[in-house]
């Protein structure tokens, strides 16, 4: 079996030194649609170096290089065709606000391999820290089609959650035709997002938007809509990639506020407007500190 569960779980953690600059942060923000309108003071927090704040989802691309979904494929015990791989979900917990410039150490390891019958799901955990201590902990769920059925642990259920009534807020965010081409410059050069021939081999009629681009766009929408643009209030952001978005589509982002006592939470669902609100992100929650 191309996924050797025992070897993957027993492998030593992989440690990498990473660094980033304000320019890397600005490129990421532009890649998820920041800067429109270009002179809006609320957007300048994402695009102008003199007042730059770092959206926590930048952690998913910090340091450049391959993202978690691809990094998992180079771990010991994993040897699969990239065309059969999808990003199933992503979680992120930030331990403190991310600096605009830093050098840090990131440690990656496979912490679980789940048998979903027709697929395997790898869980890649990444912990990052700099000289001042922990920065973030992230987990990428990597869905590998055709690698299940060996009788292993199925892992947690990913059933569709029930909608909790009418959303408190709904916003729409357009995806530019060239957005995947720009976003991939942050480090995710998977041809699924640019090469029509590769996309067809992977089962799509055209290139799809990066799941992590949608992930960042959605977090920015929540921060801008419900957290007064204060990125430092975000504590965690978790989502399941239930479907794909295509460049040129519009994302409909629905938000439900949680308990207002103490730290809060926002439940989020994202659909593609042009395809009848076809699910893109589900099971999504932003946890935040009260302002």
KAWO-V239709 format. One record per pair of residues at least 12 apart in sequence whose C-alpha atoms are under 6 Angstrom apart, sorted by the first residue. I is the first residue (numbers start at 0). J is the second residue. If there is no record, write none. Layout:
[[I | J] [I | J]]
//
This chain:
[[1 | 78] [1 | 79] [2 | 76] [2 | 77] [3 | 76] [6 | 76] [7 | 75] [7 | 76] [8 | 109] [12 | 107] [12 | 108] [13 | 106] [13 | 107] [14 | 105] [14 | 106] [15 | 104] [15 | 105] [16 | 103] [16 | 104] [17 | 62] [17 | 102] [17 | 103] [17 | 104] [18 | 62] [18 | 101] [18 | 102] [19 | 62] [19 | 100] [19 | 101] [20 | 100] [21 | 99] [21 | 100] [25 | 46] [30 | 181] [30 | 182] [31 | 212] [31 | 216] [54 | 230] [56 | 215] [63 | 185] [63 | 186] [64 | 186] [65 | 186] [65 | 187] [66 | 187] [67 | 139] [68 | 86] [68 | 141] [82 | 201] [83 | 143] [83 | 144] [84 | 142] [84 | 143] [85 | 142] [86 | 141] [86 | 142] [87 | 140] [87 | 141] [87 | 142] [87 | 240] [88 | 140] [88 | 238] [88 | 239] [88 | 240] [89 | 138] [89 | 139] [89 | 237] [89 | 238] [90 | 137] [90 | 138] [90 | 236] [90 | 237] [91 | 136] [91 | 137] [91 | 235] [91 | 236] [92 | 135] [92 | 136] [92 | 234] [92 | 235] [93 | 135] [93 | 234] [94 | 134] [94 | 135] [95 | 134] [96 | 231] [103 | 128] [103 | 129] [104 | 127] [104 | 128] [105 | 126] [105 | 127] [106 | 125] [106 | 126] [107 | 124] [107 | 125] [108 | 123] [108 | 124] [109 | 122] [109 | 123] [110 | 122] [113 | 152] [113 | 153] [113 | 154] [114 | 147] [114 | 151] [114 | 152] [114 | 153] [115 | 147] [115 | 153] [116 | 147] [116 | 148] [117 | 145] [117 | 147] [118 | 143] [118 | 144] [118 | 145] [118 | 146] [118 | 147] [119 | 142] [119 | 143] [119 | 146] [119 | 147] [120 | 141] [120 | 142] [121 | 140] [121 | 141] [122 | 139] [122 | 140] [123 | 138] [123 | 139] [124 | 137] [124 | 138] [125 | 137] [166 | 253] [166 | 254] [166 | 255] [167 | 254] [167 | 255] [168 | 253] [168 | 254] [169 | 252] [169 | 253] [170 | 251] [170 | 252] [171 | 250] [171 | 251] [171 | 252] [172 | 249] [172 | 250] [173 | 249] [174 | 246] [174 | 247] [174 | 248] [174 | 249] [175 | 246] [175 | 247] [176 | 246] [176 | 247] [179 | 208] [191 | 206] [192 | 206] [192 | 207] [192 | 208] [193 | 206] [207 | 245] [208 | 244] [208 | 245] [208 | 246] [232 | 287] [232 | 288] [233 | 287] [234 | 286] [234 | 287] [235 | 285] [235 | 286] [236 | 284] [236 | 285] [237 | 283] [237 | 284] [238 | 282] [238 | 283] [239 | 280] [239 | 281] [239 | 282] [240 | 279] [240 | 280] [241 | 278] [241 | 279] [241 | 280] [242 | 278] [242 | 279] [243 | 279] [249 | 271] [249 | 272] [250 | 270] [250 | 271] [251 | 269] [251 | 270] [252 | 268] [252 | 269] [253 | 267] [253 | 268] [254 | 266] [254 | 267] [262 | 287] [262 | 288] [262 | 289] [263 | 286] [263 | 287] [264 | 285] [264 | 286] [264 | 287] [265 | 284] [265 | 285] [266 | 283] [266 | 284] [267 | 283] [267 | 284] [268 | 280] [268 | 281]]
//
